[in-house]
């Protein structure tokens, strides 16, 4: 038996979500304030821990509360609801008798709804009207007989802010799975039956099936003393003891008794904590270079008086040579990372043990929420923890048949995420609608099951290696290669600076593999910019006989002579591995402007804009380069690739395009790249001043395509230059500007209406309408 599905309505950002839970571990991911932690809070409140407040209602229903208070006959008071579905086995039927919807029930799902509803809406409204009137009567009236200010409660929402607990209550219902579709959404008009237990309340039935514990993110790991009065009193007593009472060094009997007790207590502590320390070893701790952990007593009279550190963790130094009393250091000398790890493991074991210790009517399902376990842990330790957490909570013997431990982890750690693969991931996606604070929840196991196995395997392996922040970003940039990835931060700074205020994840995917991300990006509904290359190649054979060089391309003898002249002049040599004559073989690399050129870029062929020739790609409109949204939560994708721009050299201007980023950069920064100070970029061509523009573009193409050309060296050399001295290639600048418009916050309006600032009016200032405002 395990918790299968949670459906939550009208709770904070969770306006209407359905969350499938794995039988072992589920991982909640998403941007900040997307509702991940709210799931745990909802379960706490619906199981009776804590009280609801008015801000727990989704913001979208606040107007309904106000309208009902104003007497709107069509308005209804909202409720907060949670549907809790359990999947059961044949041995669990006796536990869920109260949840059977009918004697005809069949299947494995049983469910109950817990609703936070108004106890008596009519009486509530009458009480609000009475309180509102009393508040108005108590306010001083002006000359016109109206109150001088509007007192609280000004509306029913303010009334409920302080009285919600008295006006609302929890009610429990039995759900019939036959009345729900496969997405666990009820059919229209379905009204579930009240849960009437034989001898237990609805709350007792729920708590008899589900036991929930929380390991919160705020784990106070510092050893510095707190500020509580009890601690202050303890320090005072300890100081008093040290100054005035008999000192331990003067009492031999006391020292002897403490020594004997310390030996006995150390043996006891070693025996009691042995299973815990073994559990820690499953996570790879202490490892080869970390000190061993021991639990040592600290029976010191001063410490006993202070009430702190009666037994503290010590770390043994040196190898384990069997010495029962090795040199040790106390816990405060260890780092926060291992403290956090030890804290979490001990806390989990303690919560697990408390659940197992329930002797009568132990709930069959134990659900533990772990918030952000990655705090203070390095990447490998995060992966070790998430890999072994279920081993720590493993059930034994007969308990494995009748009981279940489930874990929900909320995290922002990519290391935790990709250690477990797609199946456990539940992605909380914030709504993109204007002024709407809601989220929906996507089950990545659905994506896993519905995606081509080859693409799915590729994505899992790639994302695990890349450790990208795909699930936490406002937008995604898919780039061609390492050069784009290295240069993108500076290009953003130059071309779209407002993107620096957003959360972007950059994935280096290449044109050959970019289309494989299509399914995942569309499933998640991400805003995505694809920066890729034109990747021009020769088209069909009829566009050349395969032997002659294209028009305008130098012959082999001319190239050889130019090499010799460049060497004699001491200028940049044409690379030795340059091909002297380009052969028009279909699929072979060619300059972008070659007549009839095609593209080999699979992203452009299979995703956007689905064109196979360079001319068609250049003719594509902006709309054809964008995969638009049909609904608010659909993916919005734009592709950016090299297109023709006006290039000027030696008084000649042509519309040219590069095949790759390096070519496009060289053409759009032509004068700058050909300066002798730009040699580290590897784009300077010998005797460029003697060439016409077409020939220079051809030579740049050959230089970039040469095997000896290092793209990474080009990127690093460019980063060493003044970023204000060069221009971002047009296709990238346009793509970044588009992304900036879609996801970046608008520019702040710093303009000030000067008419509002009248320095010559000491009594105050005047608005544009002439009304005086006191200063």
Secondary structure, 3 states (H helix, E strand, C coil): CEEEEEEEEEECCEEEEEEECCCCEEEEEECCCCCHHHHHHHHHHHCCCCCCCHHHECHHHHHHHHHHHCCCCCCCCCCEEEEEEEECCHHHHHHHHHHCCCCCCCCCEEEEEEEEEECCHHHHHHHHHHHHHHHHHCCCECCCCCECCCCCCCCHHHHHHHHHHHHEEEEEEEECHHHECCCCCECCCCCCEECCCCCCCHHHHHHHHEEEEEECCCCCCCCCCCCCHHHHHHHHHHHHHHHHCCCHHHCHHHHHHHHHHHHHHHHHHHHHHHHHHHHHHCCCCCCCCCCEEEEEECCCHHHHHHCCCCEEEEEECCCCCCCCCCCEEEHHHCCHHHHHHHHHHHHHHHHHHHHHCCCCCCCCEEEEEEECCCCCCCHHHHHHHHHHHHHHCCCCCCHHHHCEEEEEEECCCHHHHHHHCCCCEEEEEECCCCCCCCEEEEEHHHHHHHCCHHHHHHHHHHHHHHCCCHHHCCEEEEECCHHHHHHHHHHHHHHCHHHHHCCEEEEECCCCCHHHHHHHHHHHCCEEEEECCCCEECCCHHHCCCCCCCCCCCCHHHHHHHHHHHHHHCCCCCCCCCCCCCCCCCCCECCCCCCCCEECCHHHHHCCCCCCEHHHHHHCCCHHHEECCCCCCCCEEEEECCCCEEEEECCEEEEECCCCHHHHHHHHCHHHHCCHHHHHHCCCCCCHHHCCHHHHHHHHHHHHHCCCCCHHHHHHHHHCCCHHHCCCCHHHHHHHHHHHHHHCCCCCCCCCCHHHCCCCCCCEEECCCCCEEEC
